[in-house]
Amino acid sequence: MKTKFTLLFVLFNIFYFQALAQERIISGTVTSEPDGLTLPGVNVFVKGTSKGTITDFDGNYSISANDNDALVFSFLGFETNEVIVASQNIINVIMKESASTLDEVVLIGYGTQKKADLTGAITTIESEDITRTPSGSVMQSLQGKVAGLQIVSSGAPGTSPTVRVRGLGSYTGGGASNPLFVVDGTFYDDINFLNSEDIETISVLKDASASAIYGVRAANGVVLIQTKSGRKNQKPQITYSGYQGFQIPQNVVKLSNSEQFATLARESGSAAEASFIDNAIQRYGRSRINPNIPDVNTDWYDLILRDARIQNHSLGVIGGSENITYSLGISQFEQEGILKMKNDYERFNIRSKINIDISDRLKVGVSSLLSNATRYRPEDGAFSSAYFAVPTMPVLDPSKTDAFPRPYADAQDLGYRGPQNPFPLMENTENRNKIRNTLMTFDLSYQLIPDMLTIKTAYSHNFETIESRDVRLPFFFGNGNAFRENAELTKRNETFSEQTWDNTLTYNDDFGKHNLTVLAGTSFRDRSFEQLRATGLNFPNGPGIGDESYFLDLAKTIDLDGVGDGGVRQYFFSYFGRVAYNFDGRYLLYGTFRADGTSKYQEKWGYFPTVGVGWVISQEDFWGANNPVSFLKLRASWGELGNANVAASTGGITSTEVDAAFGDIRFPGLVTSSDFESLKWEVTAETNVGITATLFDNHLSIESDYFTRETTDAIIPVSRLLVPGSTRQNIGRIKNSGFEIALNWNKSVSEDFSYNIGANFSTLENEILDLAGQENLTTGGDVAQRSVVGGAINSFFGLEVAGVYQTPEEIQADPAAQAALEDGLVVLPGDFRFVDHNGDGMIDAQDRVDLGSFLPSYTFGFNLGLNYKAWDFSLNVIGQGGNVIANIKRFAIRQTSDPNIDREFFINRWNGPGTSDSYPSARGIRNPWSNQFLNSFFVEDGDFVRLQNVTLGYTLPQLKGKFNPDIRFYLTAERPLTIFDYNGFTPEVPDGRDNQTYPIPGVYTFGINIKI
């Protein structure tokens, strides 16, 4: 027995020391594909053991292992690698980005959550997709990339785009349907001050269950923005990103030239208009090509527009140690306007973000952002003046020796009723805003129970000032015609302040197959706004606009007008909570509750619950391992939110003059009222059902949702009894519903080639459900818009055009035309033929019908990305349809016989029987026999398809040695092609009313990205 024991002991020691002899140090470097950058913080461990390490600053690691061991390399966002050690002493690993995003952690309100565990509708866009768009607006980069998110761009420098998440949910306007923007935990109504290079991710929270944790400002969705942060154990990395380029006016409306304009004048049947052409010939000479027109052919749009520069430069440093992470950056953005006047935008930003682990339990974060911007606003009347200005007149008339400050040509000299020339306004007007934003945030968290119970407090203060200075200098046309006699100066100082203090307690625990997260918190917000304004009239004539000092002192004015101040302060206090439960990765339960109190309404408190559930079917035992659908989740949610984003003046005190009669004597009276005591929250309830799936080894991902969002207690105007005017009451109901789907395919074909294809499509139906017995709500004046039960908010409303009268016989056969003739109206061939909808034999207000909504009924986007070796290529296509645009410029022509008109009308106009049944004659458009009403000819389709962005990039091979920066050059074309039928500069019109819409240019840039 002793001999056997001794033999076993000897054999054991032989095998043990043999194993020790085989175990050795394995080392290597971990890099990412395709950029080749080293990856710090990668988890490296021996499979089946607790032995592990992480890579250092430079992506290096070392670990002891033997021949038979397998090393596992894992890192968030990358595919896990497993390598057998065998005889290798150095193992270098290249990690590929994961095709599946389900393990990614996404931002949610007051925290994060794995994408696989979400029950709501959230879409996240990464930094790479955000920075491709050369724009001063961050949100413009999301256009066409998020299903259910409508972005309406603006071409004016420094102007924020219109953003709508799942439709329009409030009637009051003034931003009541805008989403809430949250930047690193701080609330904003607008984020135009941000630089896209500073952003890590943007998450769009679309349904109520995802948004409700933010309460009464989240009824129309939430846009969460996370700025760039350093990572622990990350070597300092210096980055530079910059581009320069130019903007080109595109889709410029072609105006009628002098020959076409003269033809229209003579076809109009007006002797006066024909004589104005002769006056131009006498004043400016006769054309040698066509003796019937003057020797002038001015293209006003061509003269007021220009190519313009755009550039952006960003410098940043990010990094971290074991206990500190940091991110610092500065940026400068400059954009000239394409209108030939001072309408530029400049912005300079400085930011910092530092997080410190004081101990294993105590963490502190501090961030700041300083933004200083100057925006010069365009002259409002420039584009309409250029549209109407006659081509038979030049910009300058040397014979105008009594004009000031330049001899501007004046259409009144030719007999027209207005000067029309846009240049005096453009050259003698300057509208400037100086905008300063200061954001400071501080947060502190402490783990009461390590990795289980954490308390956190966060304070932020956003302070914004806007200094406006509008200068209008005098000008004279001479000959006693229209002029601006004296200089004017209007100054406004506006101050916005918002302080937020949030406190949360978070419990997170895993026990068995259960995961539970519970959040409870409070939030206090203090918002204030103050304004001081004054206008100085009749300044003594002095230096030009460029002399800053002359126009700083209102004391120089002779008359002081429009002096006033104002302000408002609001308080919000909230309690909120959230529960997220996950059983075995299969069954998901999510719920929030928020109580919001505000000083805004008499009914101070609102209570808003939400609930969400999810079932990950692919985690069930019956789901086969070889199923091509690797992940499938069904989810549903319901929730209520209040909307306190209604303008502060809503429900304020109003006064109405009313006369009363006693016997034979009339007494003037004044009726004063306030709706403040009766107004309360607008409440939005939303139901969302959806699926999330990945297929074919996670190469294909699918997100699809159907939603119904209903706003009750909507604030709408209600006519008063006995006295004129209206009052505001919570009695409306509005519904938005739709379907959304997003598809994305990622594939690495080889080490050299990979590609991704994405597409999204969404529908929207906006409907008024209740107006509390009112027949309709009509607004818009001549360009009427109406809200009726069963229709969309503010649909255009007018007569329907059936065609154009071709002959006198058609007019005689039409009872409606005969009724108009009996009323003394003139109806001639070439005039509109309207539909008599009520069949009473006449055309009047009772025949007006719904002409369409400015809200698109569907939107879509398509994205393509290719990577081949050092080359990268991306393409983005967007579009929308089902909406209409009121062409107000064309509609305004009916009010006068003076102006020019676009060339498209000239080419397609009626000028004899059979020439057109859709376009009227020159006389018919300027003097329609029902010119007091909008009609369907002036309400056009707003459908469009646009090649939004094309980018081609090349990354230089890395240099040998210690200094090996990553350098990428790229070319970008933004909006190079738009296909649409609308007769205007752009089919992107936020409210569908195109009168002064600033053209959206094409942008072409060359850029460079450097990482050191």
C-alpha positions, 0 to 999 in steps of 0.5 A: 500500500505504501509503495502504491502511494509513493508511486502515485505521489511521484506520478502526480509531481511529474505531471504537475511540474510538466504543466508548470513547465508548459505554462508561460507568459503570453503577450500581444496587442489588440487593435480594432478593424478597420482603422487599426487603432489600439484598444485599451480596456479590452478584457482578456481571460483564460477560458474556463478560469477566473484568470484575466487582465485588461489591455493598457493605454496602448492596447498591450496585455500579458497573461500566463497560460499554457499550450492547451488554454484558450484566450478570450478577448471581449470588448463592448461593441466588438465581436468576442475573439477566442484564440488557442494558445498552442505554441504561440508566445505573442498573440496579436488580435484584431477585433471587428465591430459587432454586427449585432447592436443588442448588447450595446448600452443606450441612453434612457432617462436618468440612466442606461439600459441594454438595447436587448432589454428595451420595451420602448421605441428608441433609436440611437445615432452614432458620432460617425453618422452625425459628423458627415453633415456639413452644417451648423445644426446638429439636428440637420444631420439626423434627417432621413436616419430615424423613422418617425422623426421629421427634420425640416431644414433651413438654408438661413445660417444659424437657423434651427431646423423644425423637429417633429417626433411622430406628428403634431400634438398641440394646436397652440403652436409656439413650440408646443409640439417640439421635442425636449432636448437633453444634453448630458442631463440638462434640458434645452428647447433648442441645441443650435449652439452645439458642435457636431464634433463634440457629440458621441451619440444622439438617442431619440425617445419616441414613445411615451414609455421611453419619454415619460421619465422626463415628465411634462416637457416630453409629450412630443418625444425626447432627444437625448444627446451625450457628448464625448467622454474619455475612457479609463486607462486610455492614452491621451488622444488628440483629434482634429477635424476640419472642413472647408467648402462652398454653398451653391444656390440650387433649384433657383426659380427661373423668373420670366425674362423681359421678352416673356414679361412683355408678352404677359403684359400685352396678354393681360389686356391692360393698356397700362401694363403695355404702356409700362413696357414702352416707358422702360424702352424710353428710359433704358433704350430699345433692345437690338435683338427685340425692338418691342422690349427695353435693353434691360433683362434683369434676373433678380434672383441671380443678382441677389444670390451668391456662392458662399463659404462654409468651414468648421474646425474642431480640436479635442483631447480625450483620455483617462487613467485608472480614476480620471477620464477627461474630454476637452475641445474647442471649435470654430464654425463659420457660414456665409449666407447665400443672400448678398447681404450681411447674413452670416453665422459664426460660433466659437465653442469651448467645452470640458468634461471630467469624471473622477473616481475619488474612491471605489464608491464615490464619483464626481463629474464636472462639465462645462460648455461656453458658446459665443455666436454671432448671427446676422439675419437676412432681410425679410422682404428680399426674396419676395421683392426679387420674385415680383420685381420686373425684369425691365428695370436694372438695379441702378439707374445713373440718371437718378442723381437725386437718389441716396446713397446710390442711384437705385432704379425705381419701378415707379418711374415706369408707372408701377405702383411700388419700387420693387427693387430689393437692393435698397432694403438689403444694402441699408439693413443689418440685423444682428444677434449676439448669442452667448450660452454658458452651461455648467453641470456638476454631479456626485454619486455614492454607492451605498452598497457596492454595485447595488445601491447608488445615490446621485445628485446632479445640478446644472445651470444653463444661462443664455443671453441674446443681444439684438441690434437691428439697424435701418439706414435711410435711402431715397429713390428720388423723384419724390418716390418711396423712401426711408427718410431716417435711420432707425435702431432697435435694440433688445436684450434677452436673458434666459436662465434654467437651473435644474437639480436632480436627485436619484436613488438607484437599486440594481441587483441580479439574483438567479435568473432575475435582474431588477433595477429600481430608480426613485428621484426628485427634480426641481427646475427654475426657468426665467426669461427677461427682456428689455427693448427700445427703438430709436427713430429719426437718427441724424444721418451718420456713417454707414452700418459698419460703424459700430460705435455710432449705433450703440447709443440710443441717446442719439435718437430724436424719437424713442419708441417701443420702449418696454420690458417683460419677463416670466418665471416658472417653477417645476417640482417633480417626483418620479420612479422607474422599475425595470425587471428582466427574467432570464433575458426572456420576459421584460417589464418596465414601468415609470410614474411621474408627478409634476408640479408647476407654477404655470397652471392653477391646477398645479399637479399632474400624475403620469404613469407608463408601463412597457412589456417585452417577450424575447421569443428567441430565448425560449427553449423551443427556439432552435439554435439554427434558426435564421432569426437569432433574436426576436423580441415583441414589445408593447407600451402605454403611457401618459404625459402632460404637456407644459410646453405651451407658451407662457402667455397662453391664458393671459389677461385680454381686453375687448372693447364692447359698446352697450346701449341703454335707450338711445344712448351708446356707452363704450365698454371694456370686457377683461378676461383671463383663462389662467384659472381654467387652463390645465395640462394638455395630456398625451396618451400613447400606445406603442407595439413593436418588434425587434429582430436580428437575422442571418448571424446578426447581419440583418436587424429590424425595428418596427413599431405601430403607435397611436398618440392621442392628446386630450384636454388640448388647448384650443380657442373657443368663441365667446358668447355675446362679445367678439374674440375667443377664449382658450379652453382645454376641450380639444382632442388630437390624434397622431398614429402611424407605422415605422420600420427600420432595416439595417444590413451589415456584412464583412465580406473579407478583411479588405471589404465590408458594407452596410445598407440601411432603410427606414420608412414611416407613415403619419396620420394626424386627425382632429377628434373633437373641438367641443361642438365647434364646427371648425377652427380657421386661421391664416387670413387669405391663405386660409387653414382650417381644423375640422373634426376628422381632418388634420390640424390647420389643413389648407382650405379653399376652392377646388379648381376644375380646369380653365374656361376655353371658350365663351360657350363654356362660360355661358354653359356654367351656372356658376360663371353666369351667376358671377357675371350677374353680380358684375364680375368679369369671367373670360376664357383663360379664367379658372373654372371652380367646382360648385361643391354645394350645388347652389349654382354659384361660387362662394365661401360655402364651396371651399374644401380641404386642400391638404395638410402640410404634414407629410403622410410618409417619410423615408430614408436610405443609407449605404456605406462601403469600406474597401481597404483604405477607402470609405464611401457613404450615401444618404437618400431622404424623401417624403410625400403626401403633404402640400405647400401653399405657394403664397408668392404666386397667390399674392399676384392676384392683388396687383397687376404690377409684378413679374411671375416665374417662367414656369407659369409663362411656359404653361399658361393658357393663351388660347383655346386648347393651350392649357386646362390647368394654368390660367391666362396672364389676366386670369391669374392676376384677376381671378373672379374669386380672388378673395379665396385661396384655391387648389392651383396655389396649393401644390404637392410637397413630395420630394426625393433628395440625394442628401449626402455623398461622402468619399474618404481615404485613410493614409497608411500609418507611418512606421515608428512611434509617431503614427497618426491616423489621417483621413481625407474626404470629399462631401456633397450635401444635397447635390440633387433634389427631385420635386415638382413644387414651383419654389426653391425648396419643398422643405417648408416647415408650416407649408406656407411658402412666402419668404422661405430661405433657399437651401443650398447645395454644400460641397466640402473637403475635410480632414480627420487626424487622430494622434 
